[in-house]
Amino acid sequence: MRVLFIEHDHVSPPGPVAERFRFHGFTVDQFLVVPAEKFDEPNVEREFPNLADYDVVVPMGAPWGAWDDDRIGAWLKPELDFISEAIDANVPIFGICFGGQLLARALGGSVAPGPKPEIGWTVVHTDRPDLVPAGPWFQFHYDRWQLPTEALEIARNSAASQAFTNGRNLGVQFHPELTPEMLLGWLNNGGRDLVIKDGQDPDVLLAHTEAERDTAKERTNQLVDAFLRDVAKLL
């Protein structure tokens, strides 16, 4: 089996999520949308891979808004079309943060800026702890989805909806793929100022992420296992 990870920027690799897919025998392909040299001008033309080559699609996070057609419209609409094609073809989708927001849009929902950002480690209220454990999970987002009626919300907190299912698809608002090395990449590419603006200490956040490394990976493994077994029906 083959899984496609859609990486939207050069500092957001799939990390332990991809590792767990490999553990289950998947061949992992990684598709980068915005190369490093275009990070500040992300409205690039991209042709997405052939969906027929894949058994699962994992659209990942991004530092841009899933609603921001003016800034990233050159590839945002094509990616939405790609995700819609996967939905129609019953190819399972595991949408992470921005990717979950795109999944919500493709299903007929909407995405817009929230009243405040969520940055840091957060416990969520979950109806399906067997699928989405309560966490804590790492958050770094400014937007939130409004789900269509066909989607089933399964986790939330006081700031935003946090997870939903639809058919063989799962969207999560948080970042199960996060590692300290990945967070450092985010901090070094504009994230440090955003964390400070949110009233937090980036170095303490990084230290907290290092302290969570092992237990966070265990939660991620449980999440991926349950997605493949109970949602995608591939195990």
Buried (B, 14 or more C-beta within 10 A) or exposed (E): EEBBBBBBBBBBBBBBBBBBBEEBEBEBBBBBBBEEEEBEEBBEEBEBEEBEEBBBBBBBBBBBBBBBEEEBEEBBEBBBEBBBBBBEEEBBBBBBBBBBBBBBBBBEBBBEEBEEBBBBBBEBEBEBBEBBBBBBBBBBBBBBBEBBEEBEBBBBBEBBBBBBBBBBBBBBBBBBBBBBBBBBBBBEBEBBEBBEEBEBEBEEBBEBBBEBEEEBBEBBBBBBBBBBBBBBEBE
